Amino acid sequence: MTGPAVLVVGAGPAGLSAARELGRRGIGPVVVADREAVPGGVPRHCEHAGFGLQDLRRSLSGPAYARLLSRRAEAGGARILLATTVVELDDGGGVTLVGPGGIETLHPRAVLLATGARERPRSARLVPGDRPAGVFTTGQLQQWVQRGLPVGRRAVVVGAEHVAYSALVTLRHAGVPTVAMVTDLPRHQTLPAFAAATRFGLRVPLRTSSQVVGLLGHGRLESVEVEDRTTGRVDRLVADTIVFTGDWVPDHDLARRSGVELDPATRGPWTDGAGRTSRPGVLAAGNLVHPGETAGIAALGGRDAARRLAATWSAAGTVGAAAGLEVAVSGALHSVVPARVDPADPPHRLLLRTTAFGPGRLVVARQGGAEVGRHRLRHATPNRSLSVPGTVVVRADPLGGPVELSLV
Amino acid sequence: MTRTGPGVYDVAVVGAGVVGCAIARRLTLDGASVVVLDRAGDVGDGTSKANTAILHTGFDTVPGTLESRLVARGHTLLAAYAEATGIAVERCGALLVAWDDEQEASLPGLAAKAAANGCTDADVVDATEVRRREPQLGPGHRGGLLVPGEWAVDPWSVSLAFATEAVAAGAELRLATPVTGATPCDGGVEVRVPGATVRARWLVNAAGLGADLIDRMMGRADFTVTPRRGQLLVFDKSARRLLTHILLPVPTERSKGVLVSPTTWGNVLLGPTAEDLEDRTDTATTAAGVDQLLAAGRRILPALAHEEVTAAYAGLRAATEHRDYQIRCHVDLAYVTVGGIRSTGLTASPAIAEHVAALLAGAGARWSGPPVDPAPPAMPPLGEAQVRPLRDPERIATDPAYGTALCHCEQVSRGEVRDACHGPLAATGLGGVRRRTRAMNGRCQGNWCGAEVVALVAEQTGTDPAELTRSTR
């Protein structure tokens, strides 16, 4: 088989939503390749409700959401190749896939990378100590519980953003009490209701401005050393389970090996408002580009990239590299997606991440020192989605210098 | 196997690390009935599993020492053995880099020392050549010494291959069997293990970190082991493009220093630290150790700072007060001690085995069976440069389980994990599965595949998942 119109890599929310949208807009054939045996990506393992709120305006469980997105993509005409790994994007536009049918090379007109993100494991976080069993990420924990594997007896949860509270719920579901949550920030980063229910309802203490400085245990985890960064005091918490949550890193290996440039802040490919990357013919969407966002935001990103691709699609034309005005961040702001915009056709939203609470909630866009737009956020919380309408850049000069976003 | 009496082995080897396994293999092939005893649940589960994984030439050993001779011989033997068994070797060569005047001035001396150690192809190169070969090196480097014979090797497969071959030739492997006592007796040695006494005509002590304790049980005190901890960081495969050679520092009296090396699995290794400890079990990493390594890494290869760390671990080397290997045959005690095997032990292991066999022959030892010459075992192709089952249509045609990916990061099939759970050297825990297959050793550290691997291993070995997750071993 050769030459689908578009090859989508990754059958998660972004990839499946993009595939469906392409089909709806008459672009085809579309092939979606995923290395897993079951399509749907991360939501497959998230049993709680709330999936689909942003993109489908309804609430589903993760597995139901995953199934629905797969069905819709296929209904739109996409072919989903499962247990299929995309090995390489060669310089000539050939894409090598390895799957149950062996090795094959496709020549798609465009490739959309939607390989998602994962939480950094303990080792990548450089947490010292022994190497005992009982060390998880949230994603791993969810699969453990879904399979009915035994988890442990007493857990510490590292992180205090949405996903950490999700981990806590999963632990509770598995009958494992959480003895403490630990965050290096001065307060939690979730909805006040979640935090209050956890702290006062479940009586799980939150250790703020603290970090895990050691794991102890020769076989199974026995205790966790937590340092209060304000006082320097180290407490040893007895626990046989620890869950490292958040701290997302894109699964960017294929992108990187394909010569797609990465944004040093997100560690995913930098893109323009149409999802185009530094490499012509290669687009990227979803949590590969903006790690840590919800499945719904990833799905909307995939849909939007597909829409924009379809709008410029022509039978013979090629898909170019990212273009437009550079967008940068300063101060406490850590990253912005996309990194290039067209002021005449701005993206629906700019996704920001900040490293600190505040200073303020006002995002100001400046070009050459002059303000071109502003938007007041409802909150400026680290490890949480911050969204600014793309219209903040419409007054920028398309031929001018970079637009810089800052928080005041 | 025939034995020289009811339940009497020709040789009892204490220690199933790479050295003990090499000795067991050698003696078994020579016709001896051999029993190997180790307190760990797997072979190569101590020092042998946590080292820098280098096939050394011995260019920087002290000329004239036993270590110098055995490392050089071991290089030849192990390279040939790896070739025969399919153990991954990366023939990358090493570049020892000088970073100041004093170090640069020491290069000709190091080249002369290399030659004295039989490593005649080591060449001094100037800074331009160093930069040409390793353009990512940090600023301030001077000239260097090129050592083409220093290679990366898959260390885990070496112990496994030796043990597999020994067992196939008749050796008995008793794991999870700590030795609690050993005494010379009439006609040999009595070794006490929980609930039993093992009798053998000869005892070989290859107990690594515990070698001095076994030595004392036998009434000797030839040396004292001081565990020297080496912490190591493994970087993501995307860092592999940053270097071509094993990058060595100029060695000091105390240590070979911190090196950066390609691994046969396609990663980059940074380490080790060198910390003398009291505790023979303390394989924890520390914040100070990790910081020290990261600082060294930034100096040597600045771009390493932007790469993700895949794994961090620490191993203990069995350092002694002596500078050379401590291999002695005490004929009166029917006892050979193999102590003080330092970081070069992986390379030297087959030569140490040969040396021990010669010592025993010289002491008049005779084996109860004839020499055997089986085909070397075929080890799984775990090297990044080898054809993995997932990429091998012929293999997949024999069994579709080799075509089903289980661990995506390391490209491990279900068939390989299943295979690791069976056979005479079956893995009994998740650590054993990791070392036999690479599953869960990649950048996500089991985030994606961990649950599935545990479920499969539990099913294949008939072990309760709760038992499997009681330890990472």
Boltz contact constraints between the chains, C-beta under 6 A:
constraints:
  - contact:
      token1: [A, 35]
      token2: [B, 408]
      max_distance: 6.0
  - contact:
      token1: [A, 102]
      token2: [B, 393]
      max_distance: 6.0
  - contact:
      token1: [A, 118]
      token2: [B, 444]
      max_distance: 6.0
  - contact:
      token1: [A, 118]
      token2: [B, 447]
      max_distance: 6.0
  - contact:
      token1: [A, 121]
      token2: [B, 445]
      max_distance: 6.0
  - contact:
      token1: [A, 121]
      token2: [B, 447]
      max_distance: 6.0
  - contact:
      token1: [A, 123]
      token2: [B, 309]
      max_distance: 6.0
  - contact:
      token1: [A, 123]
      token2: [B, 311]
      max_distance: 6.0
  - contact:
      token1: [A, 123]
      token2: [B, 312]
      max_distance: 6.0
  - contact:
      token1: [A, 123]
      token2: [B, 445]
      max_distance: 6.0
  - contact:
      token1: [A, 124]
      token2: [B, 308]
      max_distance: 6.0
  - contact:
      token1: [A, 124]
      token2: [B, 309]
      max_distance: 6.0
  - contact:
      token1: [A, 126]
      token2: [B, 290]
      max_distance: 6.0
  - contact:
      token1: [A, 128]
      token2: [B, 285]
      max_distance: 6.0
  - contact:
      token1: [A, 128]
      token2: [B, 286]
      max_distance: 6.0
  - contact:
      token1: [A, 128]
      token2: [B, 287]
      max_distance: 6.0
  - contact:
      token1: [A, 128]
      token2: [B, 290]
      max_distance: 6.0
  - contact:
      token1: [A, 129]
      token2: [B, 284]
      max_distance: 6.0
  - contact:
      token1: [A, 130]
      token2: [B, 284]
      max_distance: 6.0
  - contact:
      token1: [A, 131]
      token2: [B, 472]
      max_distance: 6.0
  - contact:
      token1: [A, 133]
      token2: [B, 469]
      max_distance: 6.0
  - contact:
      token1: [A, 133]
      token2: [B, 471]
      max_distance: 6.0
  - contact:
      token1: [A, 133]
      token2: [B, 472]
      max_distance: 6.0
  - contact:
      token1: [A, 137]
      token2: [B, 447]
      max_distance: 6.0
  - contact:
      token1: [A, 139]
      token2: [B, 447]
      max_distance: 6.0
  - contact:
      token1: [A, 140]
      token2: [B, 447]
      max_distance: 6.0
  - contact:
      token1: [A, 140]
      token2: [B, 450]
      max_distance: 6.0
  - contact:
      token1: [A, 143]
      token2: [B, 451]
      max_distance: 6.0
  - contact:
      token1: [A, 144]
      token2: [B, 451]
      max_distance: 6.0
  - contact:
      token1: [A, 147]
      token2: [B, 451]
      max_distance: 6.0
  - contact:
      token1: [A, 147]
      token2: [B, 455]
      max_distance: 6.0
  - contact:
      token1: [A, 149]
      token2: [B, 451]
      max_distance: 6.0
  - contact:
      token1: [A, 149]
      token2: [B, 454]
      max_distance: 6.0
  - contact:
      token1: [A, 149]
      token2: [B, 465]
      max_distance: 6.0
  - contact:
      token1: [A, 150]
      token2: [B, 465]
      max_distance: 6.0
  - contact:
      token1: [A, 150]
      token2: [B, 466]
      max_distance: 6.0
  - contact:
      token1: [A, 219]
      token2: [B, 470]
      max_distance: 6.0
  - contact:
      token1: [A, 219]
      token2: [B, 471]
      max_distance: 6.0
  - contact:
      token1: [A, 220]
      token2: [B, 470]
      max_distance: 6.0
  - contact:
      token1: [A, 256]
      token2: [B, 238]
      max_distance: 6.0
